[in-house]
């Protein structure tokens, strides 16, 4: 299965987020950096909504769950699993790989 352009772009987003957070940049700051550099207007707007949700106290997975036009249920469920297990590095890598492979919409 071939990844679409959207899937490839989302995989790049997750890899960038993973690298920033591995570098000990907190979630909100990492998203702020990514939004400031993002060139895809639809993703930029969606990530802005995610930031707003996070700032109001919404959990990470629920903030992405509120954006189903951009983030699939598979991705959201993996984010919820990361919240519960703490296995962020592995799960974010799985999300990026799944998007690259065309496994996740």
C-alpha positions in Angstrom: 0.0 0.0 0.0 1.4 3.4 -1.0 1.2 6.3 1.4 -0.6 9.4 0.1 1.0 12.8 0.2 -1.1 13.6 3.3 0.1 10.5 5.0 3.7 11.3 4.2 3.3 14.8 5.5 1.7 13.6 8.7 4.5 11.0 9.1 7.0 13.9 8.9 5.0 15.8 11.5 5.2 12.9 14.0 8.9 12.4 13.4 9.6 16.1 14.0 7.4 16.0 17.1 9.2 12.9 18.3 12.7 14.4 17.8 11.8 17.6 19.5 10.3 15.8 22.5 13.2 13.4 22.7 15.3 16.5 22.9 13.4 17.4 26.1 11.3 20.1 24.6 7.8 20.0 26.2 4.7 19.2 24.2 3.3 22.7 23.9 6.6 24.2 22.9 7.2 21.4 20.4 3.8 22.0 18.8 4.5 25.8 18.8 7.7 25.3 16.9 6.2 22.9 14.4 3.2 25.2 13.8 5.6 28.1 13.2 7.5 26.1 10.5 4.5 24.3 9.0 3.8 25.2 5.3 0.7 23.1 4.9 -2.1 25.5 5.8 -4.7 22.8 6.7 -2.2 21.0 9.0 -1.1 24.3 10.5 -4.7 25.3 11.3 -5.5 21.8 12.7 -2.4 21.9 15.0 -3.5 25.3 16.2 -6.8 23.8 17.3 -4.9 21.0 19.0 -2.8 23.6 20.9 -5.9 25.4 22.0 -7.4 22.2 23.3 -4.2 21.3 25.2 -4.0 24.7 26.7 -7.5 24.3 28.0 -6.6 21.0 29.8 -7.6 18.4 27.2 -5.5 15.3 27.2 -3.1 14.8 24.3 -5.1 12.0 22.7 -8.4 13.8 23.1 -7.0 17.0 21.5 -6.1 14.9 18.4 -9.4 13.0 18.6 -11.2 16.3 18.1 -9.6 16.6 14.7 -10.8 13.5 12.8 -10.4 15.1 9.4 -6.7 15.0 9.9 -5.9 12.3 12.5 -7.4 8.8 12.1 -8.9 6.7 14.9 -5.8 4.3 14.7 -3.5 7.2 15.4 -5.6 8.6 18.2 -5.9 5.2 19.9 -2.1 4.8 19.7 -1.7 8.2 21.3 -4.0 7.1 24.1 -1.9 3.9 24.6 1.2 6.1 24.8 -0.5 8.2 27.5 -1.3 5.1 29.5 2.0 3.2 29.0 4.5 6.1 28.8 6.0 4.4 25.7 6.0 7.6 23.7 9.1 7.1 21.6 8.1 3.6 20.4 4.5 4.6 19.7 5.2 7.8 17.9 7.7 5.9 15.7 5.0 3.3 15.0 2.6 6.1 14.0 5.1 7.7 11.6 6.0 4.3 10.2 2.3 3.3 9.8 1.6 6.6 7.9 4.6 6.1 5.7 3.6 2.5 4.9 0.0 3.6 4.1 -1.3 1.5 7.0 -3.0 4.5 8.8 -5.3 7.0 7.0 
